[in-house]
Amino acid sequence: MMITTMVDLAVDLAALEHNYRQLRRLCDPKVKMLAVVKADAYGHGLLPVARKLAAAGVNYLGVGSLEEGLMLRRAEIDLPVLLLLGILPEEAARAVGADLEVALFRQDVAQALSEAAGNQGKRARVHVKVDTGMGRLGVLPQEVLPFLAGLKKLRHLKVMGLISHLAVADQADKTYTHKQLQEFTGLLAAARDTGLQLPLSHIANSAALWELPEAHFGLVRPGLMLYGSPPSPDRPPQASLKPVMSLAARVLQVKRLPPGSSISYGCTYTTPDWCDLAVLPVGYCNGYSRLNSNRGEVLIHGRRAPIRGRVCMNLTMVEVTGIPEVKEGDRAVFLGRDRDEYLSAEELAGWAQTISYEVFCALGTANLKRYTGV
Ligand SMILES: Cc1ncc(COP(=O)(O)O)c(C=O)c1O
């Protein structure tokens, strides 16, 4: 993590709360909400984000690893927490000890959880993960009933429900998503026919929360939209989301280069004319993609300044010719708003051939974070 006052990665927790409330309005009040805070809350910082959402009334938190779950407990956050990736058998005692709920798709883990829960005089809560078409974690549809039958013998497990994940809910064409939902509903009915209660089943990510009320079931699991990004950048949601993360830096040096000057490693850019250049202290060690070389832009004085040459480890050069009075110490915005101009995570993702999720994770984990709206 970079600790430098030249670079300012800000996380606006008031915007996070605003987004949470917007998403709440899209659901029936009876539907619970699990905030996905895995991967250090998509780079926004696990504990500050979890605390803010807990105070705002979120019902559940979803994390990736046992370690993240334990961090929440050490911070005295006592909301229900679901370990979305499940656990290893040897982690069972610690998961049960901290009352963490587990996404379950392996019999050996089920056995370990039941044993650990028995030893601790508890019942381990599990959400049986089924693979309805994501092709990632989960029990395949034809194996779900035998899997559930195997769980019935484990007295110290409490099956909360079936859960699954949608592969293309963000696309306008919902054909595949409807097939996944049909598979899920069929499995729920079949599981209930065996006498299981299944009080809390869930499948909806941000995209399904927004566009598919029939996918809400008992609980929705948004991540991206809480952090202010639309799941489908080409079809922005009705809800007014506010960006939570922004990145700015101070101009380190300004200079005027004559025509024919090369800029940065590899000499990939040569000035065709006189060029006013600003050197900025952000590079790929700050999670700012090298694919932005000669392609991305930053905002200075509310104007777009194009990146010239390659993004370096700690530095990036932008052309400020024609932007009046740019001087050393001025603020340059890499992500976020500057006067009437705005650089979204989706725009950055486009330059770097990725998705806004990766932009958040990369910038958020590489820089010291400053929180506002706490
Ligand atoms: C299992 C699971 N549920 C929900 C989500 C949240 O998805 P999104 O950020 O698109 O809302 C994720 C994120 O990857 C996930 O892995």
The ligand as an SDF file (V2000), in Angstrom:
LIG
                    3D

 16 16  0  0  0  0  0  0  0  0999 V2000
  -21.4910  -14.9080   -4.8990 C   0  0  0  0  0  0  0  0  0  0  0  0
  -21.6200  -13.4510   -5.2070 C   0  0  0  0  0  0  0  0  0  0  0  0
  -22.7710  -12.8200   -4.9520 N   0  0  0  0  0  0  0  0  0  0  0  0
  -22.9350  -11.4980   -5.2140 C   0  0  0  0  0  0  0  0  0  0  0  0
  -21.9180  -10.7620   -5.7760 C   0  0  0  0  0  0  0  0  0  0  0  0
  -22.1250   -9.2910   -6.0580 C   0  0  0  0  0  0  0  0  0  0  0  0
  -22.0920   -9.0300   -7.4360 O   0  0  0  0  0  0  0  0  0  0  0  0
  -22.2010   -7.5210   -7.9520 P   0  0  0  0  0  0  0  0  0  0  0  0
  -20.9770   -6.8220   -7.4520 O   0  0  0  0  0  0  0  0  0  0  0  0
  -22.2230   -7.6560   -9.4280 O   0  0  0  0  0  0  0  0  0  0  0  0
  -23.4460   -6.9620   -7.3680 O   0  0  0  0  0  0  0  0  0  0  0  0
  -20.6970  -11.3770   -6.0640 C   0  0  0  0  0  0  0  0  0  0  0  0
  -19.6120  -10.6080   -6.6700 C   0  0  0  0  0  0  0  0  0  0  0  0
  -18.8150  -11.0260   -7.4130 O   0  0  0  0  0  0  0  0  0  0  0  0
  -20.5380  -12.7630   -5.7700 C   0  0  0  0  0  0  0  0  0  0  0  0
  -19.4050  -13.3940   -6.0210 O   0  0  0  0  0  0  0  0  0  0  0  0
  1  2  1  0
  2  3  1  0
  2 15  2  0
  3  4  2  0
  4  5  1  0
  5  6  1  0
  5 12  2  0
  6  7  1  0
  7  8  1  0
  8  9  2  0
  8 10  1  0
  8 11  1  0
 12 13  1  0
 12 15  1  0
 13 14  2  0
 15 16  1  0
M  END
$$$$
